[in-house]
Amino acid sequence: MELLAAERDIDRALKMYCRGIDRRDAELVRSVYHDDAIDDHGGAFLGGPDAYVEWVMEHLLHFVSSMHTLHNSVIDVDGDVARVESYCVANHVRRAEGDELTMDVFGCRYIDRFENRPEAGWRIAHRIVVREWRLRQPMLSEAEQPRGFARPRRDRTDLSYMDRLPARGEDSVAETLSAWWLPSDLA
């Protein structure tokens, strides 16, 4: 049971990292690292968690949107230490000219050392990002993107943080909806 609990906690930390990055939630990203952790993002960044969070939040401003997806994860727990390898694809959308969009897609692996410490639990103690590949491709323009969907937010106002989800047609949330759905979708 302890092994299953450890794997669950580590898996959740990995997912919270991705959510924090994509929502630009500095507090959430910081919460998955121990205070003395090291993050090695190749030639772009090497340092502790506070400096990493500051760097990555600034770096993410270059993108209109990002979506990190985890794929295979191997979690090898040995007492209060775990070696973890996670495959990730990071999609980053950039504005080009006018309403044109470009997507940078980055395939990588996170090689992590997690440690279970009293009062902190399972967190990253050391991370190295391994680059596998990268590509850039044009996307449909902003005008060609599908309508009728809720808009993403890159902060804690995103729908994923709400206790109660707004529904179309509710008078009490009409103002909230106008902020979430494209105006042409509110008919």
C-alpha positions in Angstrom: 0.0 0.0 0.0 2.9 2.4 0.8 4.3 1.8 -2.7 1.0 2.6 -4.4 0.5 5.7 -2.2 4.0 6.9 -3.2 3.4 6.3 -6.9 0.1 8.1 -6.7 1.7 11.1 -4.9 4.5 11.3 -7.4 2.2 11.0 -10.3 0.0 13.8 -8.9 3.0 16.1 -8.4 4.0 15.5 -12.1 0.5 16.4 -13.2 0.4 19.5 -10.9 3.6 20.7 -12.4 2.1 20.5 -15.9 -1.0 22.3 -14.8 1.0 24.9 -13.0 3.1 25.6 -16.1 0.1 25.7 -18.5 -1.9 28.0 -16.2 1.2 30.1 -15.3 0.5 29.3 -11.6 3.8 30.0 -10.0 2.7 28.8 -6.6 1.6 25.4 -7.9 4.8 24.9 -9.9 6.9 25.8 -6.8 4.9 23.4 -4.7 6.3 20.3 -6.4 9.9 21.1 -5.6 11.8 20.7 -2.4 13.4 24.0 -1.2 17.0 22.8 -2.1 16.0 21.2 -5.4 17.9 21.6 -8.7 16.2 22.1 -12.0 18.3 21.7 -15.2 16.4 22.8 -18.3 19.4 22.4 -20.6 21.2 25.6 -21.8 18.2 27.7 -20.8 18.2 27.3 -17.0 20.1 25.6 -14.2 19.3 26.5 -10.6 17.0 26.3 -7.6 13.2 26.2 -7.5 12.6 29.9 -6.7 14.8 31.1 -9.5 13.3 28.4 -11.9 9.8 29.5 -11.1 10.7 33.2 -11.8 12.5 32.2 -15.0 9.8 29.9 -16.4 6.9 32.3 -15.6 8.7 35.0 -17.5 9.6 32.6 -20.3 5.9 31.5 -20.7 4.9 35.1 -21.5 6.2 34.4 -25.0 3.3 32.1 -25.7 -0.4 32.6 -26.2 -1.0 29.1 -24.8 0.8 26.0 -23.7 -0.2 22.4 -23.1 2.2 19.9 -21.5 1.1 16.3 -21.8 2.7 13.4 -19.9 2.9 10.1 -21.5 4.9 7.1 -20.2 6.1 7.5 -16.6 8.3 5.0 -14.9 8.4 5.4 -11.1 11.0 3.3 -9.2 10.5 3.8 -5.4 13.2 2.8 -3.0 12.3 3.8 0.5 12.0 7.6 0.6 13.7 8.1 -2.8 12.3 7.6 -6.2 13.8 7.6 -9.7 11.2 8.9 -12.2 11.3 9.1 -16.0 8.4 10.8 -17.6 7.9 11.4 -21.3 6.4 14.8 -22.1 5.2 16.7 -25.2 5.0 20.4 -24.7 2.9 22.4 -27.2 3.6 26.2 -27.2 1.4 28.5 -29.3 3.0 31.8 -30.5 1.4 34.7 -32.3 2.9 35.3 -35.7 1.8 38.2 -38.0 -1.8 39.5 -37.5 -4.0 36.7 -36.2 -1.6 34.0 -37.5 -0.4 31.4 -35.0 2.6 29.1 -34.9 3.1 26.1 -32.7 6.4 25.0 -31.2 6.2 21.3 -30.2 8.9 20.0 -27.9 9.4 16.3 -27.1 11.3 15.7 -23.9 11.8 13.5 -20.9 11.9 14.6 -17.3 14.5 12.6 -15.4 13.6 13.2 -11.8 14.8 12.3 -8.3 11.9 12.6 -6.0 12.3 12.5 -2.2 9.8 11.9 0.5 10.6 14.2 3.3 8.8 14.8 6.6 6.1 17.5 6.4 6.8 18.1 2.7 6.0 14.7 1.2 7.1 13.5 -2.2 8.6 16.4 -4.2 11.2 16.9 -6.9 14.8 17.0 -5.4 16.5 17.1 -8.8 15.2 17.4 -12.4 17.1 17.1 -15.7 15.1 17.8 -18.9 16.3 15.6 -21.8 15.5 17.0 -25.3 14.3 14.4 -27.7 13.1 16.6 -30.6 11.5 19.9 -31.5 9.4 21.1 -34.4 7.6 24.3 -35.5 4.6 24.5 -37.6 1.9 27.0 -38.7 -1.5 26.7 -37.2 -5.0 27.8 -38.3 -5.4 31.6 -37.8 -7.2 32.9 -34.7 -10.3 33.5 -36.9 -10.2 29.9 -38.1 -10.1 28.4 -34.6 -13.3 26.5 -33.5 -16.0 28.6 -31.9 -18.3 27.6 -29.1 -15.7 26.5 -26.7 -14.8 28.1 -23.4 -11.6 30.2 -23.5 -8.5 29.1 -21.6 -7.0 31.3 -19.0 -3.3 31.2 -18.1 -3.9 32.0 -14.4 -6.1 30.9 -11.5 -9.2 32.3 -13.2 -9.2 29.3 -15.5 -12.3 27.1 -15.3 -10.2 24.3 -13.9 -9.9 26.2 -10.6 -13.6 27.0 -10.2 -15.6 25.2 -7.5 -18.8 25.6 -9.5 -18.7 25.7 -13.3 -20.8 28.3 -15.0 -23.6 27.2 -17.4 -24.8 29.0 -20.5 -28.2 30.5 -20.0 -27.9 31.2 -16.3 -28.9 34.8 -15.6 -26.7 34.9 -12.6 -23.6 34.1 -14.5 -24.2 36.0 -17.8 -21.4 38.4 -17.1 -19.1 35.5 -16.2 -20.0 33.7 -19.4 -19.2 36.7 -21.6 -15.7 36.5 -20.2 -15.5 32.8 -20.9 -17.1 32.2 -24.2 -16.5 34.1 -27.4 -19.2 36.8 -27.8 -20.6 35.2 -31.0 -21.2 32.0 -29.0 -23.6 33.6 -26.4 -26.7 33.8 -28.6 
